[in-house]
Amino acid sequence: MPKRLLALAISIATSGIGLTTVLGPIIAGALRAVFGSSPTRKRRSSAASRMGGSAPRTPRGRLDDAQDIVGACHHAARLRHADPGPWTVLLGVLRDLRRNPREGFPVWDEIIRRDPWHREGYLQMLGYLSPEECGSSTQQNAFVDSAMARMPFGAPPAALEPHVLLGRYRRAVTGDGLTGLLADRIFNQPFAESVLSRALSTWPRPGFLRHAAALADLNVLAYLAAHARHRDAANAFRAVGATVTPWPWRLGGDPLEQYSTWRKYFPDPRMRRVRSLRARRPG
């Protein structure tokens, strides 16, 4: 089982929604496959740290235990009709199998029928429709435009546009020749400037993002603002504080090292003022 699907299954099992019994055999088998028959606490912690972002893609059309997962998801959905979790895992299976998005949209409809602003469901569909997977930039942009037009401020999937920007930047960085060398220019485009300015002016405010994965979204924002050398990047770093998520910092190496290095370039201006006042204070 790919680690991204494993993370989804664990999320369902540990969220208190009563699906452990249904998905338990699938999760247990996945854990044995990843950790071996007797995983140690240290190895579990290490693997968990790698689940913080998008997991590596499975080779197209291959997922050895797909049928078991699909069956478990449908069974869980019957038992917990109002829960979007099983449908979200099922959408992840279709992604890894690289099935036509036409097969994914009915599953997507089941997710948003149960939770109109299900963050993981939106991010799954965003990845599904990406040019790297089963869609195109046109399809992905249409999906995001439609969602953002009706999404309340601060809703759990609020980071759709920053994730699109992150995808564009990653494609540019990994491009050949001049494309890779000029990747940073993507942040000069109107879409990037608009997305970063809106997010940096609202997200870092205390209490603006209230969903469970708010810190994960703030880490994405800090990463993008840092690489864009945005004048307000310090606000995102201040909001993140000391809670660093592996994704997307691990794209450049060790997440903690990457975060610490970039944060030094964007010190909190409030701290500079405090140090200045202390320096001028009479002895």
C-alpha positions as CSV (number, residue, x, y, z in Angstrom):
1,M,0.0,0.0,0.0
2,P,1.4,3.4,-0.9
3,K,2.2,5.5,2.1
4,R,-0.3,8.2,1.2
5,L,-3.1,5.6,1.3
6,L,-1.7,4.2,4.5
7,A,-1.8,7.7,6.0
8,L,-5.5,8.1,4.9
9,A,-6.4,4.8,6.4
10,I,-4.7,5.6,9.7
11,S,-6.4,9.0,9.7
12,I,-9.8,7.3,9.5
13,A,-8.9,4.7,12.1
14,T,-7.7,7.2,14.6
15,S,-10.3,9.9,14.1
16,G,-12.8,8.5,16.5
17,I,-15.4,7.6,13.9
18,G,-15.6,3.9,14.6
19,L,-14.1,2.5,11.4
20,T,-11.2,0.6,13.0
21,T,-13.0,-2.6,13.0
22,V,-14.0,-2.3,9.3
23,L,-10.6,-1.2,8.0
24,G,-8.5,-2.8,10.7
25,P,-7.3,-5.8,8.6
26,I,-6.3,-3.5,5.7
27,I,-4.4,-1.1,8.0
28,A,-2.7,-4.0,9.9
29,G,-1.6,-5.5,6.6
30,A,-0.3,-2.2,5.4
31,L,1.6,-1.6,8.7
32,R,3.2,-5.0,8.4
33,A,4.2,-4.3,4.9
34,V,5.9,-1.0,5.8
35,F,7.3,-1.8,9.2
36,G,7.7,-5.6,9.3
37,S,6.0,-7.9,11.8
38,S,7.3,-6.2,14.9
39,P,7.7,-2.5,14.3
40,T,9.6,-0.5,16.9
41,R,8.4,2.9,18.2
42,K,11.3,4.6,16.6
43,R,10.6,3.1,13.2
44,R,6.9,4.0,13.5
45,S,7.8,7.6,14.3
46,S,10.2,7.9,11.4
47,A,7.6,6.6,8.9
48,A,4.9,8.8,10.3
49,S,7.1,11.8,9.7
50,R,7.3,10.9,6.1
51,M,3.5,10.9,5.7
52,G,3.2,14.7,6.2
53,G,2.8,15.4,2.5
54,S,2.2,13.9,-0.9
55,A,3.4,10.4,-1.0
56,P,5.4,9.0,-3.9
57,R,3.3,7.9,-6.8
58,T,2.6,4.2,-7.4
59,P,3.6,2.9,-10.9
60,R,0.6,3.5,-13.2
61,G,-2.1,0.9,-12.9
62,R,-0.6,-1.1,-10.1
63,L,-1.9,-1.4,-6.5
64,D,-1.5,-5.0,-5.3
65,D,-4.2,-4.9,-2.6
66,A,-6.6,-2.5,-4.4
67,Q,-9.5,-4.9,-4.5
68,D,-9.3,-5.5,-0.7
69,I,-9.1,-1.7,-0.1
70,V,-12.0,-1.0,-2.4
71,G,-14.1,-3.7,-0.8
72,A,-13.3,-2.4,2.7
73,C,-14.2,1.2,1.7
74,H,-17.6,0.2,0.4
75,H,-18.3,-1.9,3.4
76,A,-17.3,1.0,5.7
77,A,-19.4,3.4,3.7
78,R,-22.5,1.1,4.2
79,L,-21.9,1.0,7.9
80,R,-21.2,4.7,8.3
81,H,-23.3,6.3,5.7
82,A,-22.7,9.9,6.7
83,D,-18.9,9.5,6.9
84,P,-16.8,10.9,3.9
85,G,-13.7,9.0,5.1
86,P,-14.2,5.7,3.2
87,W,-15.0,7.6,-0.1
88,T,-11.8,9.7,0.4
89,V,-9.7,6.6,0.6
90,L,-11.4,5.2,-2.4
91,L,-10.6,8.3,-4.4
92,G,-7.0,7.8,-3.4
93,V,-7.1,4.3,-4.7
94,L,-8.4,5.5,-8.1
95,R,-5.6,8.1,-8.2
96,D,-3.0,5.4,-7.6
97,L,-4.5,3.2,-10.3
98,R,-4.5,6.2,-12.7
99,R,-8.2,5.6,-13.6
100,N,-10.0,8.0,-15.8
101,P,-11.3,11.0,-13.8
102,R,-14.8,10.1,-15.0
103,E,-14.6,7.2,-12.5
104,G,-13.4,9.6,-9.8
105,F,-16.2,12.2,-10.0
106,P,-19.0,9.9,-8.7
107,V,-16.7,9.2,-5.7
108,W,-16.0,12.9,-5.3
109,D,-19.8,13.6,-5.3
110,E,-20.2,11.1,-2.4
111,I,-17.5,13.0,-0.5
112,I,-19.0,16.5,-0.8
113,R,-22.5,15.2,-0.3
114,R,-21.4,14.2,3.2
115,D,-19.1,17.1,3.8
116,P,-19.1,20.1,1.4
117,W,-15.7,21.3,2.6
118,H,-13.8,18.1,3.2
119,R,-10.2,19.2,3.0
120,E,-8.6,15.9,2.2
121,G,-11.2,15.2,-0.5
122,Y,-10.5,18.5,-2.2
123,L,-6.8,17.9,-2.1
124,Q,-7.2,14.3,-3.4
125,M,-9.3,15.6,-6.4
126,L,-6.8,18.4,-7.0
127,G,-4.0,15.9,-7.3
128,Y,-6.1,13.5,-9.4
129,L,-6.7,16.3,-12.0
130,S,-3.1,17.4,-12.1
131,P,-1.1,17.2,-15.3
132,E,1.2,14.7,-13.6
133,E,-1.6,12.3,-12.9
134,C,-4.9,11.9,-14.8
135,G,-5.8,15.4,-15.8
136,S,-4.4,18.6,-17.2
137,S,-3.8,22.2,-16.1
138,T,-7.1,23.2,-17.7
139,Q,-9.1,20.6,-15.8
140,Q,-7.3,21.4,-12.5
141,N,-7.8,25.2,-12.9
142,A,-11.5,24.7,-13.7
143,F,-11.9,22.6,-10.6
144,V,-10.2,25.2,-8.4
145,D,-12.0,28.1,-9.9
146,S,-15.4,26.4,-9.3
147,A,-14.5,25.5,-5.7
148,M,-13.1,28.9,-4.8
149,A,-16.1,30.8,-6.2
150,R,-18.4,29.3,-3.5
151,M,-15.9,28.5,-0.7
152,P,-16.3,30.5,2.6
153,F,-13.3,32.3,3.9
154,G,-11.1,30.1,6.0
155,A,-12.8,26.9,5.0
156,P,-10.8,23.7,5.4
157,P,-9.9,23.5,1.7
158,A,-8.7,27.1,1.6
159,A,-5.3,26.1,0.5
160,L,-6.3,24.8,-3.0
161,E,-4.8,27.8,-4.8
162,P,-1.5,27.7,-2.9
163,H,-1.3,23.9,-3.6
164,V,-1.8,24.7,-7.3
165,L,1.0,27.3,-7.1
166,L,3.2,24.8,-5.3
167,G,2.6,22.3,-8.1
168,R,3.5,24.8,-10.8
169,Y,6.7,25.7,-9.0
170,R,7.7,22.1,-8.6
171,R,7.2,21.5,-12.3
172,A,9.3,24.5,-13.1
173,V,12.1,23.5,-10.7
174,T,12.3,20.0,-12.1
175,G,12.2,21.2,-15.7
176,D,15.1,21.0,-18.0
177,G,17.6,23.7,-18.8
178,L,16.3,27.2,-18.8
179,T,12.9,26.3,-17.3
180,G,14.5,25.0,-14.1
181,L,17.0,27.9,-13.8
182,L,14.2,30.5,-14.1
183,A,11.7,28.6,-11.9
184,D,11.5,31.5,-9.4
185,R,10.0,33.7,-12.0
186,I,6.8,31.9,-11.6
187,F,6.2,33.9,-8.5
188,N,6.2,37.1,-10.6
189,Q,3.1,36.0,-12.4
190,P,-0.3,37.6,-11.5
191,F,-1.8,34.3,-10.2
192,A,1.1,33.8,-7.8
193,E,1.2,37.4,-6.6
194,S,-2.6,37.4,-6.0
195,V,-2.6,34.0,-4.2
196,L,0.3,34.9,-1.9
197,S,-0.9,38.4,-1.1
198,R,-4.5,37.2,-0.2
199,A,-3.2,34.3,1.9
200,L,-0.5,36.3,3.7
201,S,-2.9,39.1,4.6
202,T,-5.4,36.7,6.3
203,W,-4.1,33.3,7.2
204,P,-1.5,34.3,9.8
205,R,-4.2,36.1,11.8
206,P,-4.9,34.3,15.1
207,G,-8.0,32.2,14.7
208,F,-8.5,32.8,11.0
209,L,-7.8,29.2,10.0
210,R,-9.6,27.0,12.4
211,H,-9.5,23.6,10.8
212,A,-7.4,20.7,12.1
213,A,-4.8,21.0,9.4
214,A,-4.3,24.7,9.6
215,L,-0.6,24.4,10.5
216,A,-0.1,22.2,7.5
217,D,-1.6,24.9,5.3
218,L,0.5,27.6,7.0
219,N,3.7,25.5,6.3
220,V,2.8,25.5,2.6
221,L,2.2,29.2,2.7
222,A,5.6,29.8,4.5
223,Y,7.4,27.7,1.9
224,L,5.9,29.5,-1.0
225,A,6.4,33.0,0.5
226,A,10.0,32.2,1.3
227,H,10.8,30.9,-2.2
228,A,9.0,33.9,-3.6
229,R,11.1,36.2,-1.3
230,H,7.8,37.9,-0.4
231,R,8.0,40.9,1.8
232,D,5.4,39.5,4.2
233,A,6.9,36.0,4.5
234,A,7.9,36.7,8.1
235,N,4.1,36.7,9.0
236,A,3.8,33.1,7.7
237,F,6.8,32.0,9.6
238,R,5.5,33.6,12.8
239,A,2.2,31.8,12.4
240,V,4.0,28.4,11.9
241,G,6.2,29.0,14.9
242,A,8.0,25.8,15.9
243,T,5.5,23.3,14.4
244,V,7.1,22.2,11.1
245,T,5.4,19.7,8.8
246,P,7.6,17.5,6.5
247,W,5.6,18.7,3.5
248,P,6.7,20.7,1.6
249,W,10.0,21.4,3.3
250,R,11.3,18.0,2.6
251,L,11.5,18.9,-1.1
252,G,14.8,20.6,-0.4
253,G,16.2,18.1,2.1
254,D,15.7,17.6,5.8
255,P,12.5,19.5,6.7
256,L,13.7,21.0,10.0
257,E,17.0,22.2,8.4
258,Q,15.2,23.7,5.4
259,Y,12.7,25.5,7.6
260,S,15.3,26.8,10.0
261,T,17.5,28.0,7.1
262,W,14.7,29.9,5.3
263,R,13.3,31.4,8.5
264,K,16.6,33.1,9.1
265,Y,16.1,35.1,6.0
266,F,12.8,36.4,7.2
267,P,13.1,37.5,10.9
268,D,10.0,38.7,12.7
269,P,10.1,42.5,12.4
270,R,8.5,42.8,15.9
271,M,11.5,41.0,17.4
272,R,13.8,43.4,15.6
273,R,12.0,46.3,17.2
274,V,12.2,44.7,20.7
275,R,16.0,44.2,20.3
276,S,16.3,47.8,19.1
277,L,14.5,49.1,22.1
278,R,16.6,46.9,24.4
279,A,19.8,48.2,22.8
280,R,18.8,51.8,23.3
281,R,17.7,51.2,27.0
282,P,20.0,53.0,29.4
283,G,22.3,50.7,31.4
